[in-house]
Amino acid sequence: MQTVLSTDPRPSAPVRAVLVGAGHRGVLYSRYAQVAPDALAITAIVEPDPTRRERWGTEFSIPQAARYSSLTDLPDAGAVAEVAIDATMDQDHVPTAIHLLAAGYDVLLEKPIAQSAPELMALAQAQRTSGRTLMICHVLRYAPFYSEAKRRIVAGEIGEPLSIEMAEHVSYDHMSMAFVRGRWGNSEQSGSSMLLAKCCHDLDLMTWLCNAAAPARVASSGSRGMFVPERAPQGAGTRCLSDCSIEATCSYSAQRLYVDLNKWPEYIWEQAEHLSPDLDLDQKLESLRTDNRYGRCVWHADNDVLDRQTVSVEFADGVIGSFALATNTPASSRTLHVVGTTGEISGALEDGTLRVRRIRTDGAASFDEEIITTSVTNDMHGGGDHRLVADFVRVVRGEPASVSSTQLADSVNGHLLVFAAERARQQHRWVELAELQPTVDA
């Protein structure tokens, strides 16, 4: 069900949005309003941290009266906004999204959608009851690399898909920041496995690219063996800048990565932003030396998530899928290889190049080859972030969705695949997705 989103009758009136959770991802999506002010306006914010609430409330010119510390203070849709960008932490996604849907908001929800199949079912039911739009931030669907691959597959350029191979390689600095020192390193605290927190993107892509049929059964294996105390070099301490004798030559030195190279500043300095929005060198070093979680030794943190995993999938129509996660690589990358009855598509996200080969039935050559160069931007998701928000705006305005559409009904299979894969890994067996019944009929 679509409704008018503004009392302003002009077609160009921007959609009014409330930002719920002013972390890095929520702010990034909200910046679309600065790029396309005729399409989107951030008119309210819900953020419990007063420093972040005021900082981003000011950045987006939000009136003081529309800066809320709690979701319970946010009025129903129509008063200050009509849509919500829900970028809360993983364990808060379902309760906050259900609250927003019930209050009449159309919602753009950060991934993961939910942390269990029952949660996913509850959210799907809430979305059906509300009649509101719920789209998921599976931003890689909107990266030109993947959207072009999807277009070619749908057009039948490689015939019917037979198999799909995917891999994700997480760089050493990204892995150690987010999944060792960071919020997603401990599954007990975040509520998410590595496969859910990092790779639900990839399994969503697999089910989307080959979505003629749903996944039927899955097997998985994985382990944690890199960032463990047993691998700590002699002389390693508990914090890089307090008791480590090898910090100057360590690849994971917090000073080298986060001060000298200025890696991941939007995450690293969040804990110290109450001191100043622009920390000086001494403040940064003192933060890493004392209470900043990113100053901890990577071999002596509280991380428990896997650092390698494989997933094997059988789809109901016979398509075979495989996904491999490897971490601690020098650079991050994602690769894709889809084989069909008459050809294949392969490539790497980071260089934006797709190679399409088609089997020939005549001529001297055995196959034709086409090289497609897609646009690559310097964001983390191949240019998909703002394309996602733009599509969300179009959908809530009642316009047709793109082929990349991440509405809930078209997004659940990837998450069900994650939940089944984790069960398969833990129980050392193939798991039928039917075991997660009742099926989520979103």
Buried (B, 14 or more C-beta within 10 A) or exposed (E): EEBEBBEEEEEEBBBBBBBBBBBBBBBBBBBBBEEBEEBBBBBBBBBEBEBBBBBBBEBBEBEEEBBBEEBEEBBEBBBBBBBBBBBBBBBBBBBBBBBBBBBBBBBBBBBBBBBBBBBBBBBBBBBBEBEBBBBBBBBBBBBBBBBBBBEBBEEEBBBBBBBBBBBBBBBBBBBBBBBBBBBBBBBEBBBBBBBBBBBBBBBBBBBBBBBEBBBBBBBBBBEBEBBBEEEBEEEBBBBBBBEBEBBEEBEBBBBBBBBEEEBBEEBBBBBBBEBEEEBEEEBBBBBBBEEBBBBBBBBBBEBBBBBBBBBBBBBEEEBBBBBBBBBBBEEBBBBBBBBBEBBBBBBBBBEBBBBBBBBEEEEEEEEEEEEBEBEBBEEBBBBBBBBBBBBBBBBBBEEEBBEBBBBBBBBBBBBBBBBBBBBBBEEEEEBBBEEBEEBBEB
